[in-house]
Amino acid sequence: MKTKKLGKTGQYSPKQIEANKLKQLKIACEKMVGKGSFDMFSALCKTRMTSNRLPALKLKLSSDNNIDPLEFKRYNDLFVSQLNKLTITTLTGETMTLGQYLREAMTLVCYSEIVHELGSPNAAKVRAAFEGYQRLIFTQPLLDLMQLIYRLSTLMSDLSVSVLEYDFNPVFAFGGDSDHNHIVIRLVKSQAISIKLDGTKREVMPLQWPNYRGNVTPVSVSPISIGLKHPKESLPVFIQRHALRRLSERIGIVSGLLHQALVDCFKEDKQIRNLTQGGNSLVEFNIYDQKLGYLVCLVHEEMIVIRTFLFLTNDGTPEGKKLAELTRVQLLDKQYLGIDTLSGFIKFRVADDPTLKQLFKDAGCESLLDLSTIEKFLESDVTAKDPSILLSYLRGIPGNTDDLIPSQ
């Protein structure tokens, strides 16, 4: 006799549900340990596993519930879809999705650890078969999950508003109990403060970002590591709201990626490239190891303050100065042409013109000649312009000769 479906289409009888759970566990087991391996588990153990299979991993709002429900649903759907796309390779060389591993595979690992308590005759064999999947040994899926949620938090974060914080503790693979299998998320609001700079009140915000465990932590840096002087070994980094706007206007990529790159500029696990200019420090701003400009920083009382952002071709940078010397191009020329912003520079496809390419190389702007990786993250479309327009304009600046900008 056929089992009838209950209620709406897609809802199945308890018997069908249990059978499907058993099937999924068997598939995972054979991918992890080998064909026929599921039979090592006793009937009692299989029954317990299907009844207590881990819930599918998902995001969960924190108790303060400070994320818009529609926004939360959008990101949870994105998270789950990525779990079901990303794959891991098992010790037998088979592949399974990350979501499958963090549910079915972790259920199997859990029962392999307690199989002796269920009176299984193959307890020793089961434990040996799954030994390589112990959580402290087979760590790649956990690292993949950490990277996935970090990327998601980057997309959801904006330093001018709030930064996403997350908690792995309820995830079973990270030591959570078997009744829960979720990542708790919440937004940490950016708290602006007012300080007096140059006799004028300025609004500044702390640089803060989630660490590898998801806790939002303030960014601090050694003043000496960026060429500044202060008796304290480490100071918190703040940014003027004006500087954050300038960064957005001049780079113009998705805010989360832009602000992550901003925070990464002050990581002291690598040398922070900078140069001093009067009482300021110009800290190199890089995305994907490509220098795009400088963050103008200074010490103010007990903090480092980012005053503004200069695109690589802007006046005030060594490259901008060299460009002006080579071409006599001035601030208004750069603004007119649009080469004082990332999108404006990309439009001219400078690398396609040998003369222009060499000119910008000589000015120290070689990092701007291949921006294909960064271009895909621009928030506005870039309509290409003929590079000869830029070349003609530069040749037309009074004082420029073919000696400075040769004809092709």
C-alpha positions in Angstrom: 0.0 0.0 0.0 1.3 3.4 -1.0 2.0 6.0 1.8 -0.1 9.1 1.3 1.4 12.5 1.3 0.1 14.7 4.1 -1.2 18.3 3.7 0.5 20.5 1.0 2.6 19.1 -1.9 6.1 18.5 -0.5 5.0 17.4 2.9 5.6 13.7 3.6 4.6 11.2 6.2 6.9 10.6 9.2 7.9 7.3 7.7 9.0 8.9 4.4 10.9 11.6 6.3 12.8 9.1 8.4 13.6 7.0 5.3 15.0 10.1 3.5 17.1 11.0 6.6 18.5 7.5 6.5 19.3 7.7 2.8 21.1 11.0 3.2 23.2 9.6 6.1 24.1 6.6 4.1 25.2 8.7 1.1 27.4 10.8 3.4 28.9 7.8 5.1 29.9 6.1 1.9 31.5 9.3 0.6 33.5 9.6 3.8 34.5 6.0 4.5 33.6 3.9 1.5 30.9 1.8 -0.1 29.0 -0.5 2.3 30.4 1.3 5.3 27.0 2.4 6.6 26.3 -1.3 7.5 29.0 -1.0 10.3 26.4 0.9 12.3 23.8 -1.3 14.2 20.1 -0.9 13.5 19.7 0.8 16.9 22.4 3.3 16.0 20.9 4.1 12.6 17.5 4.7 14.3 19.1 7.0 16.8 21.0 8.9 14.1 17.9 9.5 11.9 15.9 10.6 14.9 18.6 13.0 16.1 20.1 14.2 12.8 21.6 17.6 13.2 19.4 20.5 12.0 20.5 22.1 8.7 23.0 24.9 9.5 21.6 28.4 9.2 21.8 32.0 10.4 19.9 33.1 13.5 19.1 36.6 14.7 20.6 37.6 18.1 18.2 38.3 21.0 18.3 42.1 20.4 16.8 41.4 16.9 18.4 44.5 15.4 18.4 43.4 11.7 15.5 44.1 9.4 13.6 40.8 8.9 13.6 41.1 5.1 17.3 41.9 5.0 18.0 39.0 7.4 16.0 36.6 5.1 18.0 37.8 2.1 21.3 37.1 3.7 20.2 33.8 5.3 19.0 32.6 1.8 22.4 33.6 0.4 24.3 31.8 3.2 22.3 28.6 2.7 22.7 28.7 -1.1 26.4 29.0 -0.7 26.5 26.1 1.8 24.9 24.0 -0.9 27.3 25.1 -3.6 30.7 25.0 -1.8 32.2 21.5 -1.8 34.8 19.7 0.4 36.8 16.7 -0.5 36.6 13.7 1.9 39.4 11.4 2.9 38.3 8.9 0.2 38.5 11.6 -2.5 34.8 12.0 -2.9 33.1 15.4 -2.8 30.1 16.6 -0.8 28.6 20.1 -0.2 29.7 22.0 2.8 26.1 22.0 4.1 26.0 18.2 3.8 29.2 17.9 5.7 28.1 20.2 8.5 24.8 18.2 8.9 25.0 14.6 7.9 28.7 14.1 8.2 28.9 15.7 11.6 26.0 13.5 12.7 28.0 10.5 11.7 31.1 11.8 13.4 29.1 12.4 16.6 27.7 8.8 16.6 31.1 7.3 15.8 32.3 8.8 19.1 29.5 7.2 21.2 28.8 4.1 19.2 30.2 1.9 22.0 27.5 3.2 24.3 24.8 1.8 22.1 26.2 -1.8 22.3 27.4 -1.9 18.7 29.5 -5.0 17.9 31.5 -2.9 15.4 32.3 0.0 17.8 36.1 -0.2 17.4 35.8 -0.5 13.6 33.5 2.5 13.4 35.7 4.6 15.6 38.8 3.8 13.5 37.0 4.5 10.2 35.9 8.0 11.3 39.0 8.9 13.3 40.4 11.1 10.6 37.2 13.2 10.7 37.6 14.3 14.3 36.9 18.0 14.6 40.4 18.9 15.8 41.9 16.9 12.9 39.8 17.4 9.8 39.6 21.2 10.0 39.2 22.3 6.3 35.4 22.4 6.3 35.5 24.5 9.5 38.0 26.9 7.8 35.7 27.0 4.7 32.7 27.9 6.9 34.7 30.7 8.7 35.8 32.1 5.4 32.2 32.0 4.0 30.7 33.8 7.0 33.5 36.4 7.0 32.8 37.2 3.4 29.1 37.5 4.2 29.8 39.8 7.1 31.9 41.9 4.7 28.9 42.3 2.4 26.6 43.3 5.3 29.0 45.8 6.9 29.4 49.5 6.4 31.6 51.5 8.8 29.4 54.6 8.4 26.4 52.6 9.8 27.1 49.2 11.4 29.3 46.1 11.2 28.1 42.5 11.3 29.2 40.4 14.4 28.6 36.7 14.5 29.0 33.8 17.0 30.1 30.3 16.0 29.5 28.8 19.4 26.1 27.2 18.7 27.5 25.5 15.6 27.8 21.8 16.4 31.1 21.5 14.5 32.6 24.2 16.8 31.5 22.5 20.0 27.8 23.4 20.1 25.2 20.9 21.4 23.3 18.7 19.0 20.0 20.5 19.5 21.4 23.6 17.8 23.3 24.2 14.6 23.2 27.9 13.7 25.4 31.0 13.6 24.0 34.0 15.6 24.4 37.3 13.9 23.8 40.9 15.0 24.8 44.4 13.9 27.2 46.6 15.9 26.3 50.2 15.3 29.1 52.7 14.5 29.3 55.3 17.3 30.6 58.6 15.9 32.3 61.1 18.3 33.1 64.8 17.8 36.7 66.0 18.2 38.3 69.4 17.4 40.8 69.5 14.6 42.3 72.7 13.2 40.0 74.6 15.5 36.9 73.0 14.0 34.7 70.2 15.3 35.0 67.1 13.2 33.0 63.8 13.4 35.1 60.7 13.5 34.2 57.0 13.8 36.3 54.1 15.1 37.7 51.6 12.6 36.2 48.2 13.8 35.8 44.8 12.1 35.0 41.2 13.0 38.0 39.1 13.9 38.4 35.4 12.8 35.9 34.3 15.5 33.4 37.0 14.5 33.8 39.4 17.4 33.8 43.0 16.3 37.0 44.5 17.6 38.5 48.0 17.3 41.5 48.5 15.0 44.6 49.9 16.7 48.1 50.4 15.4 51.6 51.3 16.6 52.2 55.0 15.7 55.8 54.3 14.9 54.8 51.6 12.4 53.2 54.3 10.3 55.9 56.9 10.8 54.2 58.9 13.6 55.4 59.7 17.1 53.5 59.1 20.4 54.6 57.7 23.8 52.0 54.9 23.7 52.9 51.7 21.9 49.4 51.4 20.3 46.6 53.8 19.5 43.0 53.2 18.2 42.4 54.3 14.6 39.5 56.6 13.8 38.4 58.0 10.5 36.7 61.3 9.7 33.3 60.9 8.1 34.5 63.2 5.4 37.4 60.8 4.7 35.0 57.8 4.4 33.0 59.8 1.9 36.1 60.7 -0.1 37.2 57.0 -0.1 33.7 56.0 -1.4 33.7 58.8 -4.1 37.2 58.1 -5.4 37.2 54.3 -5.3 33.5 53.6 -5.7 33.4 49.8 -5.1 30.9 48.0 -2.8 31.2 49.6 0.6 31.8 46.3 2.6 34.8 45.4 0.4 36.1 48.9 0.5 35.9 49.2 4.2 37.5 45.7 4.7 40.4 46.9 2.6 40.6 50.1 4.7 40.9 48.0 7.9 43.4 45.6 6.3 45.8 48.6 5.7 46.5 48.7 9.4 47.2 45.0 10.0 50.5 44.8 11.7 51.3 41.2 10.8 52.9 42.7 7.7 54.9 45.9 7.0 52.6 48.9 6.7 53.9 50.9 3.8 53.9 54.6 4.4 55.7 57.9 4.0 55.8 61.0 6.2 54.7 64.4 4.9 55.1 67.1 7.5 53.2 66.0 10.6 51.1 63.5 8.6 51.6 59.9 7.5 50.5 58.8 4.1 49.6 55.1 4.5 49.3 53.2 1.3 45.8 52.0 0.5 45.8 48.7 -1.4 43.1 46.4 -2.7 44.3 42.9 -3.9 47.9 44.1 -3.5 47.3 47.0 -5.9 48.1 50.5 -4.6 45.2 52.8 -5.3 46.2 55.8 -3.2 47.0 57.0 0.4 45.2 57.5 3.7 46.3 60.8 5.2 46.8 60.1 9.0 47.9 62.1 12.0 48.1 61.7 15.8 45.3 63.5 17.7 45.6 63.2 21.5 45.1 59.4 22.2 44.1 58.3 18.7 45.2 58.0 15.1 42.9 60.0 12.8 42.5 59.4 9.1 41.9 62.9 7.7 41.2 62.1 4.1 41.9 59.7 1.2 44.0 60.6 -1.9 43.6 58.7 -5.1 47.0 57.8 -6.6 46.8 60.6 -9.2 45.6 63.2 -6.8 47.6 66.3 -5.9 49.4 65.7 -2.6 50.7 62.2 -3.6 54.3 61.6 -4.9 52.7 60.0 -8.0 50.4 63.0 -8.5 53.4 65.4 -8.2 55.4 63.3 -10.7 52.4 63.2 -13.1 52.2 67.0 -13.0 55.9 67.3 -13.7 55.7 65.0 -16.7 52.5 66.3 -18.2 51.8 69.7 -16.6 48.4 68.4 -15.8 46.9 70.2 -12.8 44.0 69.6 -10.3 41.3 71.0 -12.6 42.6 69.0 -15.5 42.4 65.8 -13.5 38.9 66.6 -12.3 37.8 67.5 -15.9 39.2 64.3 -17.3 37.9 62.3 -14.4 41.3 60.6 -13.7 41.2 61.6 -10.1 38.8 58.6 -9.4 39.1 54.9 -10.0 36.1 54.7 -12.3 37.3 57.8 -14.3 40.7 56.3 -14.7 39.4 52.9 -15.8 37.3 54.6 -18.5 40.4 55.6 -20.5 41.9 52.1 -20.7 45.3 53.7 -20.4 47.1 50.3 -20.7 45.7 50.0 -24.3 47.8 53.0 -25.5 51.6 52.5 -25.4 52.4 56.2 -25.0 50.0 56.7 -22.1 51.0 53.5 -20.5 54.6 54.5 -20.4 53.7 57.9 -19.2 51.8 56.6 -16.1 54.5 54.0 -15.5 57.1 56.8 -15.3 54.8 58.7 -12.9 54.8 55.6 -10.6 51.2 54.7 -11.4 51.9 51.2 -12.7 49.5 49.7 -10.2 46.6 51.4 -12.1 47.3 49.8 -15.4 45.6 46.5 -14.7 42.4 47.0 -12.7 40.4 44.1 -14.1 40.1 42.3 -10.7 38.8 45.4 -8.9 36.6 46.7 -11.8 34.0 44.0 -11.3 33.2 45.4 -7.8 32.5 48.9 -9.0 29.0 50.1 -8.0 28.5 52.1 -11.3 29.0 50.9 -14.9 32.1 52.1 -16.6 31.7 53.1 -20.3 35.1 53.0 -22.0 36.5 56.1 -23.6 39.0 56.2 -26.4 42.5 56.7 -24.7 43.5 59.0 -27.6 41.1 61.6 -26.1 43.3 61.7 -22.9 46.4 61.8 -25.0 45.1 64.7 -27.2 44.1 66.6 -24.1 47.5 66.2 -22.5 49.3 67.3 -25.7 47.1 70.4 -25.8 48.1 71.6 -22.4 50.2 74.8 -22.8 53.9 74.0 -22.5 53.6 70.3 -23.4 55.8 69.3 -26.3 56.4 66.1 -28.2 59.5 65.8 -26.1 57.3 65.4 -23.0 54.5 63.4 -24.6 55.8 62.0 -28.0 53.5 61.4 -30.9 52.9 57.8 -31.8 
